[in-house]
Amino acid sequence: MIDFNDISKVVESNYKVESSHNTSTFEVYKGRKITIEFFESKKLEITSLEITNYNLLAINLKNITKSYFKLRTENNNHKNASGYGWLIFIVFLTLGLVISLITKH
């Protein structure tokens, strides 16, 4: 349980998951991240990848902690799925390579 009196600062920032192969780096997921900083130098990070209704959570946190919050929220309740296509492509590519290696031997 979080006591809102223990919160020193709440900040929202960009969040992305990247993957690399050889020298190429590509973005797998791009979203937002809320960082809740407590007075005891502890931090809690919540990403839009982890939470289904991230925007709803952000709006509710903003309503509860108005004096602390520096959050830009859009009023849309949909899951950001921009990187899932790359993730699925990589999984199928890896499975295809593994199957082709097994069938050659």
C-alpha positions in Angstrom: 0.0 0.0 0.0 1.3 3.5 -0.9 0.8 6.4 1.5 0.5 9.5 -0.6 2.1 11.6 2.2 5.4 9.7 1.5 5.6 10.8 -2.1 8.0 13.5 -2.9 7.6 13.7 -6.7 5.8 12.0 -9.6 7.1 12.4 -13.2 6.0 11.0 -16.5 8.5 10.3 -19.3 9.0 8.4 -22.5 9.7 4.7 -22.3 11.0 2.4 -24.9 12.2 -1.2 -25.3 15.0 -1.8 -27.8 16.6 -4.9 -29.1 19.8 -5.4 -31.1 21.3 -7.9 -33.4 24.9 -7.6 -34.5 25.2 -3.8 -34.9 21.6 -3.1 -35.7 19.3 -1.7 -33.0 15.6 -1.4 -33.4 12.7 -0.3 -31.3 10.4 -3.1 -30.0 8.0 -1.0 -27.9 7.4 2.8 -27.4 5.2 4.1 -24.6 5.2 6.2 -21.4 6.5 5.7 -17.9 5.4 7.1 -14.5 8.2 7.4 -11.9 7.0 7.9 -8.3 9.7 9.1 -6.0 9.4 8.7 -2.2 11.1 10.8 0.5 13.2 7.8 1.5 15.0 7.9 -1.9 13.0 4.9 -3.2 11.5 5.0 -6.7 8.6 3.1 -8.2 8.3 2.9 -12.0 5.1 2.0 -13.8 5.2 1.6 -17.6 2.5 1.5 -20.2 3.8 -1.9 -21.3 3.0 -3.4 -17.9 -0.4 -1.7 -17.3 -3.4 -2.2 -19.6 -5.2 1.0 -18.6 -2.1 3.1 -18.2 -3.9 6.4 -19.2 -6.6 5.8 -16.7 -4.1 5.1 -13.9 -2.2 8.3 -14.9 -5.3 10.4 -14.7 -6.3 8.9 -11.3 -2.7 9.5 -9.9 -2.9 13.0 -11.2 -6.2 13.6 -9.4 -4.9 12.1 -6.1 -1.5 13.9 -6.1 -2.3 17.2 -7.9 0.4 19.2 -6.1 3.1 16.7 -6.9 2.2 15.7 -10.4 3.9 16.8 -13.6 2.1 14.5 -16.0 0.8 15.0 -19.6 -2.1 12.7 -20.2 -4.2 12.2 -23.3 -7.8 11.2 -22.9 -7.7 7.9 -24.8 -8.0 4.5 -23.2 -6.4 2.3 -25.8 -3.3 0.1 -25.5 -0.2 1.2 -27.4 0.7 -1.8 -29.5 3.3 -0.2 -31.9 6.1 -2.6 -31.1 4.2 -5.9 -31.0 4.6 -6.4 -34.7 8.4 -6.4 -34.5 8.2 -8.7 -31.5 6.0 -11.3 -33.3 8.3 -11.0 -36.4 11.4 -11.8 -34.3 9.7 -14.7 -32.6 8.7 -16.3 -35.9 12.1 -15.6 -37.5 13.8 -17.3 -34.6 11.5 -20.3 -34.7 12.0 -20.6 -38.4 15.8 -20.5 -38.0 15.7 -23.1 -35.2 13.5 -25.4 -37.3 15.7 -25.1 -40.3 18.8 -25.9 -38.2 17.1 -29.0 -36.8 15.9 -30.3 -40.1 19.4 -29.9 -41.8 20.9 -32.3 -39.3 
